[in-house]
Amino acid sequence: MSLSHNLGKNALPINITEVNELVSKSFIELTKLNLSSSINSQDYFDMWVKRLSKFSFFDSIKNEFTNYSFINGAINAFDSFYLRHSNKRLRVFKGDFLYHTIISRLDSLIDIAEVNDENPLINGDCLIFSLPFSLDGSVNIDVDSIIETCENRNIPVLIDMAYLPLVSDIRKFKNYSCIEDIVFSLSKFASGLERVRIGLRLRRNFIDDPIGAANQIGMLNNIGVYIGTKILEKFELNRPFNLYRNKQIILCEDLNIKPSDCVIFGIGGEEYNEFERAGVNRICLSAILSTL
């Protein structure tokens, strides 16, 4: 069977045996714990900070973004952001995470619109964008220009870093006050974790929203906190990138496609038009990489 039969259009994580084994072991350990009591989340937050400190961008934010909250995957933080800014127009860039388009169908949101030259960011908007960028996995979007515009126009921003485990690094960016939330997730770390819902929200200050309140009283996903802590204790946050980057490059050469900054993607030419998404032929390589 040719390699093309195992290419995908959706962004799926790689099946990593050593992660699967650790998660299975953690589930066994969980059966011996009293889950009616809250698991201490401080170790979880400390491990996130330790792992994030290896990335260049963290120097830009670490001294101010000191309010940590457990989230049930990145979409938990998206929902909270939508609620806080339901009186604003949600703005996204073309090809970003489809969830934002789906949520915009709710009557509680004023509107959603792509950012482009004909419809620029204006006062009264709120913005969510992914970094690495969901459309092609790039880490090289012009973050400083985006957030400077938002700062000047009083536009609150959430930066979605759910794909961080899939890249080598993200460079420093300007820490403007318009950035309200920076969110992370282990859903793309390895296959299966997308169902455990393990994430982190960083803010400058505590906010008494559903996420903040739940964290404050210890009403957390104990399973996610426990497994997330175990994963971050054992592995660097970008373990998937480090494991598979060389294999991704070789595979992309075989397929005549360009390796994305995100290790699970390749970017194809016209012969891969069936994978087209918002003008980009983004191909998910996870099914093949899982076998290598």
N, C-alpha and C positions, 0 to 999 in steps of 0.2 A: 504494500500500500504506500502511495506517495505521501510525502510530508504534508502536502496541502490539505489532506483529509483531516488532519489534526489541528489545523489553524482555526482560531476563533475570532468572533467579532466583539464579544463581551470581555470586560476586564476581569479575568479570573486569576486567583493566586496560584502559585506553584505548589504541588504536593511535595512537601519536604519531610522525609522519613524521620529525621531526628527531632523535628518539631512535633510530629504526630506521636512519637514515643513519649515525649515529655508531657504532652497534653493527656495522654492515656494514663500515665503515672499520676498526674495531678488529680485526675478524676477519682482514682482509687484512694488517694490521700484525703480527698474531700469527703468521702463516705465516713471517715473516722472523725470528722470535725463536727462541732455543734453549729450548724448553719442557722439556728434560730437566733444566734448572737452575731453581731456585726464583726466581720474580720477587720483587723487594724489596717487601714488604708495608707498609713504613712509610709510603710515600706514600698508600696506600689508607686506613690508619688516620687519617693527618693530614687527609685530605680529608673523612672522616666527621665528625671533630671540628669542622672548619671549618663544615660544613653544619649539624650539630646545634646549634652555638652560636647559630644564628638563632632557635631555639625557646626559649620561656620556661622550660620544665621543665628544660632542660639546666643552668641555673644551680644547680638543686637538687642535682645529682649530679656535676657535672664534676670537683670536687676529690677525690672519693672513688672514683668508678667509673673508674679509670684503667688497668684491665687490659683490653686490646682483643684480641678474637679474631675471625678470619674464620670465618664459618659458611656452610654450603651452604643458604642460606635459613633462615627462622625455625624450621622443623621440625627442623633439625639440633640446635638448642639445646633444643627441647622434649624430644627423645629423651634427651639428656644429663641433663636435669633429672629425667625419669622414672626413669632408672637410678640417679641419686644418691639418690632418695627412694622407691625401690621398696618400702620398708618402711612407707610412709605411704599414707593414703587421698588420692587426687587429687581436688581440688575445683575446680569450674568454675561459672561463672554461666550461667543458662539462655540458650541461643542463641549461646553462644560457639563458637569454631572447631570444626568437626565432627571434625577430626583427633584431638582429645583423646578423644572417644567411641570412635573407631575403635581407637586404641592401647590403650584400657582393656580390649579383648577379650583381650589377652595375659595369660597366667596369671601372669607375673612381677609384675604390679601387683595390689596388694591389692584395690582397689575404685576406682570413680569415682562421685561423687555431686554433684548440683547443690547450690549454696548457696541456701537459702531460710529463711524464718522457722521452719519446722518442723524443719529440718536445718541449724543454723548451723555456722559454722567452729569447730572444737575442736582442742585439743592432739592431735597425732598426724596432722594433715592437712598437705598441701602444696597450694599454690594457684597456678594460672595464670590470668591474665585479660588481655584485650586492651584496649589504649588507643591509638587510638580503639576503641570497643567494636564487635566484629564484628556483633552482632545488628542494629544500626541505624546504625552509623558515628558515634555520638555521642562527643564529647570531654568531656562533662559528667557522667560517672559520678563518684561520690563516692570518689575515690581515697584521700584522707586517712583517711576512716572505715574503708575496707577494710584498708589497711595498718596502721592503728593497732590494729585488732582482731587482725591477724596478729602484730604485735609483742607484744601482751599475751599471746598464746596460743602463742608460739614456733612459728609456722607459716611455713616458708620460702616465698618468693614469686618467681615469674617474671612480669615484665611484658612483654607481647607488643606491640610498636609497629610491626608490619608495615604498618599502614595509615597511618603517619605522612606519606608523600608526598601523601596525598589530602586533607589538612586544612590550615587556615591556621596553627594554633598549638595547643599544649597548655600549659596553665598550670602553674606550679610546684606541686610536691607535696612532702610531708614525706619526708625521706630516712631512713626507719627501717632499722635493721640487718637486719630480716627480709627485705628485698629482696635476693635473691641475684643474679639475672640480669635485665638489660634487653636486649631483642633487637630488631633492626631488619632490614629486608629491602628489596630493590629489586624484588621480584616483582610488586608492584602499581604500580610506577612507570610501566611501559608494556608493552603487549602484546609477548610474546616473551621478556621478561626472566624470567618465571616458569620458563623452561626453562634459564636460565643459572645460577641458584642463587647469588645474591649477597647476603650478609648480614653482620651485625656483632653480636657479643655483648659487652656491657659487664659487668664484675664489679669488685668492690673489689680483689680479690687473685687471683693466679694459682691455678688449681686443676688438679691433674694428672689430669684426666679425658680422654677421647678427643679432645675439641676442643682443650683446653689443650696436651696433648702433641703433637698434630699441628701446631699453630701453632708451638710451640717449636722443632720440628725442621724447619720449613719444608715440611711435607707438606701443601700447600694446593692448592686448585683455581686453578691459575695463570690460566686463562681468566677465571674469575670475578673474581679480584683485578685483572686488567688492565682488563677492561671496566668493572668497578665504579669503578675509579680515573678512567677517562676520562669516565664519566657525571658523577661528582661534581665533576670539574674544570670541566666546562662548565655544569652545571645546578644551580640551587638544589634542595634535596632535595624541596621541595613544588612543583616545577615543574608537575606535573599539575593541582594545585589552582589555581595562578595562571593557567594556560592556559584552564581550562574552568569556573571557578566561575560566571562570568556566564552562560555558555551553559547550565550546569546549572539555574540559577535560572529562566531563560526557558523551558527545556524542561519543568521541573516545573510551571510555571504553565500551559503548554499541556496537560499531562496531568492537571491538577488533583490534584497530589500535593505533599508537603512536601519541600523540599530537605534532605538529610541534611548533617551537618557534613563527611562524606566526599563528595567531588565525584562519585564514580561511582554514588551511591545517591539514590533518592527513596523516601519513605515514603507508601504509599497507604492509602486508606480501604477500605470494604467492597467496592467495585467491583474491587479488586485482590486479592481473597482468594486467587486462584490462586498468588500469590507469597508466601503466608503461610509464615513460618519462626519457630517458637517464639513465636507470638502476634503477630508483627510482619510487615506486608506490605512487606518490604524489596525494592525493585526496582532491578536493576542497569541503568544507563543507558549503559554503555560503548559498546555497539554503535552507538547513535545519536550519541553525542558524538564518536566516531571519524570520523563523516562531516561534522561541522560545522566 
